[in-house]
Amino acid sequence: MTSLSDTTTLTAALIQTDLVWEDVTANLANLEEKISALDEVDVIVLPEMFNTAFTMNTSVAEPMNFTTTRWMRQMAELKQALVIGSFAAKQGDQFFNRLVCMKPDGSFQFSDKRHLFRMGGENEAYTPGDVRLIVEWKLWRICPLVCYDLRFPVWSRNNASDPYDVLVYVANWPAKRAYAWNTLLRARAIENQAYVLGVNRVGVDGKQIHYQGDSAALDYLGEPLLMLADAEGEKVVRLSREDLDKYRLAFPALTDADGFELQR
């Protein structure tokens, strides 16, 4: 999937934070302070719905190229990094939990959350996506997904027709299901032979749901490179392309993976 001759390192910042319920101004100000304090990084990963918290109130949804998109562009330019996070987006008469990958030059790619959390009514408020995004950045291929997508291994599956090196999950994953979060992150890393970055929030939301974070960076063996526990924090991890390539060459399990096509 990748060339052994490419020995680049990808430096990623995981930002685990509390979120102010449905307050775009407060959340962007808080995150801007955290991002500004970062040293040089290649990728910055924010939680799911980082500007409002996980709300089904679609009145907070924004059209593209509005406040949150412009803010992401400013942050990407400021740090010369790829900024990844999701927010409630409005397009015509539909609403999406939209994951945006913003580059420093102002260009961006996006995909919409595929698996909507019906137990929280997300499937009634938002429209599901049907495209799995692979972003190429600094010679790495990154697959970003959103929260509940983590439970569905087929949608996350690394395959020869559209391979990736890093799998990213942005989330608002409740503390009462923390064991599932930690277990599934590890499983996705092992089965896909890829680095996994999972960024969750902390605190209590407007529906009194508790989040304990547990943001993490895992290697292609499922071994932790970085764990954030249950407090706010910004942590940086360095991913080695050389180590990833060596492992895939020595243990090419993906070569024996079942062939399939993702249903849209």
NORHUNOR-V34243 format. One record per helix or strand. SS is the DSSP state (h for helix, s for strand). FROM is the first residue (numbers start at 1). LEN is the number of residues. If there is no record, write none. Layout:
SS,FROM,LEN
SS,FROM,LEN
This chain:
s,9,8
s,18,1
h,24,13
s,43,3
h,58,3
s,62,1
h,67,13
s,82,10
s,94,9
s,108,5
h,118,3
h,122,4
s,135,3
s,140,7
h,147,5
h,153,4
s,166,5
h,175,18
s,195,5
s,202,3
s,210,3
s,216,3
s,224,4
s,233,8
h,241,10
h,253,4
